[in-house]
Amino acid sequence: MTAKLGRREEKKLATRNLILDAAATLFPKMGYSQTSVDDIVKEADVVKGTFYYHFTSKEEVLMALRKSNLCSSQFEKSLELGVSPLKVLTDLLVEDARWTQNNRALAEVFFTRVFAKMTTDEQAVDGDGACAMSSSSSSSSSDEDDGHKNKRKGPPASIIRLVRAAQDAGELRRDQSPEDLTEVILGSFVHAQLTWLITKSNDSLIERVERWLKIVLQGCAHECKQDLVLKQ
């Protein structure tokens, strides 16, 4: 269950969300490149110092906007209400695909920035294999693991938790680690989005993601659940 925030933390979160909401309004309207930090702080009605308290750059705002879909508290609440972890996971990924479909231009910028950063991070690995990369997410992120800031980040912790919950519920196979299953599921999910963006497809991305997830989840399903996955 999510811990209740204190009044000070709630105020900080509310201010951060104001900035994110302002960016979410301006990016589609003005375009990512044409939107400046000054535009965002004006729209959010905050001073520039407040912006830089929460974010280091406009790019980090875009990353946070995208990441917020994979860390939404509504999915945690669904689990608490007894919804199947596998259904929660599928719904979460479909909703993230909906963001890509509804914000194609921003999604293209997002993936371009992500892959550019991956290239830079690869070049930052020293001879001993230690990665000198810094986290691309905000320090206030709920998925950041303490003591791991200098290690290459894996899948979002929120997704791994859902996969582990699905394993515990007997919905996903247990002979593989939740981290490996998450990598397989997200690999297909990301590839579906990339091919949709690169080919400038006019087909429904949501339907593509739903089809691909059904195929992948069948292979990841516990034996007694495979028929159920196919019928969903």
N, C-alpha and C positions, 0 to 999 in steps of 0.2 A: 504494500500500500504506500502511496506517495506521501512523504512527510509534509506536514503543514508548514508553510513558510512564515517567518516572522514579518512584522509590519515593514521593517526596513528592506528586507529581501523582496517583499511583494512590491514595494515602491520601485525598486531597481528593475524588477522584471517588467513592471508596467511601462517604465520609461523605455526599456529595451524593445518592448513590443510596439511602442509608438513609433520608434525609428524603423522597425521592420515593416510596419503597416504603411508608413510613408513611402518607403522604398518600393513596396509591393504595388503601390498606387502609381508611382512615377516611372518605374522601369518600363512597364508596358506602354504607358502613354507617351513618354519622351524618348524611350530607347535607353538601353544600358549605357552606351558610350556617351550619350548626350546628357545624362543625368549626373550632376555633380554632388559632392558632399554638401555644398551650400544649399542646393535644391532640397536635399533630403532633410536637413536640419530646419529649413524654413517650413517645409510641409509638416514636419513633426512638432514644430514650435518648441524646439530645444536649442541650446547654444552648442557651438561646435565642440567645445570641451566635453560636453556630455556625450556627444557622438563618439569621440575618441576614447572616452572612458569605457564604453561598451564594445567598440569595434576599432580595429586598426586601419581599416580601409573600406572603400566601397565594395571591393571584391569579397571581403569577409561578410559583408551584409548579404550579398547574393548567396554565398555558401550557406549562411544561417537560414535564409529563406527556404532554400531547398532542403536543408537538413531538418527543418522543423516538421516536415511531412512525415519523417521517419521516427520522430520522437514525440508524437502527439499524445497528450494525456488521455484522449478519448479512447485510444486503444487499450491503455492500462485499465480504464474503467470497464471496458467490454470484458476483459479477463475477469475482473472482480465480479461481474454480473453472471459469470459462468459460461460465456461464449467460448466455443472451441478455439484453442490456441491456433490451430491451422487456419481456421476461418479468419481470425483476427489478423494473422500474418498475410493472408491473401488479400484481405480488404485493405490493409495498410499499403501494400505494394501497388495495388490497383489505383488507390487514391494518389500515390506518388506519380504513377503513369499519367493520371488525369492532369496533374500539374504540368507535366511535360507537354501533353497534347494541347492544353490551353495556353501555354506560354512557350511556344516553339522557339522564338527568337532568344528568350532568356535561357532556355534549356541548351541551345547551341553555345551560348557564351559560357554557361556553367561547365559543360563537358570540355570545351576548349581550355578553360582555365584549369580544370582538374588534371587533364592529360599533360598540360604544360608544366604543372607543378610536379607531377609524377616524374617527368623527364629530369627536372631540376633536382629532385630528391635522389634519383638514381645516381646523379653525378656527385652528390654530396656524401656518398658512402665511402668511408676510408678503407685502407688496406686490411684492417681487422674486421671489416664488415659492420662496424658501428655506424649507424645512420645519424647524420648531423641535422636532419630535417627538424623543423619546428612544426607544431600542430597547426593545421589550417583552420581549425575550429576555434570559437571563442573560448576563453578560459572559463566562462560561465556555463559551458555546455554540460548537460547532464550525463553525456556518454564518455567524458574524458576520464581516464583511469589515472589515479594518483600514482606518481612514481614512474610513469611510462611516457613522459613527454619527449624523451629522446629516442623512442623506439618507433619503428614503422607501424602505423596503425592498421588494424585489420578491419573486419566488418563492424558496423555499428553495434554497440553493446545491446541496444534495444531489440535488434533483430535476433541476435544470438539468444537473448532471454526468451523470445517467442519460440524459437526453434527448440530450445531446451525444454520449454513447457510442453510443446507438442510431442517431444520424445517421451516425457514423463506421462503424458496422457495416452501413450500408445498409438499416436497418430503418425509419427515418423520413426524410421528405423533407429535402433539404438547401437548398431554395430559400428557406427561412425561418430566422430565427435561433432557436437553442435556447431563448432567453428567450421569444420569442413563442409557440413551440410549447408551452412549459411553461405559459404563461398560458392558452392554449386548453384544454389537457388538465386543468389544475387548476380552471379555471372550471366545466367540466362536472362534475368530481368534487365540488367544493364545493356546487354547485347541487343535485346528487343528494341530498346529505346534508341540506341546508336544507329542501328540499321534503318529505323524509321526516320531519324533525323537526316542521316547522310543521303538516303535515296529520295528525300523530299516527298515521302509517301503521303498520299491523301487518304489512305485507309485509316481505320480507327486504331490508334495505338492501344487503347484500352482493351479492345477485342484481341489484338495480337498478344498482349501481355497475359491475358486470361488463358488463351490457348497454350502458350508456351509454359506457363506455370502449371497447367494441368498435366502436361507431359512430364515436366521435371519432378513435380511432386509425386507422381505415380511411382517414379523410380526411387524416390526418397521415402516412400510410405512404408509403414510397418505392413507385413504381409496381410494381416487381417483387415487392413484399412485400404488396400489398393483398389478394391472394387468401389468403395465409397468415394475415393478421390476421383475416379473416372466418371462417376455419375454426377458429381457436383457441377 
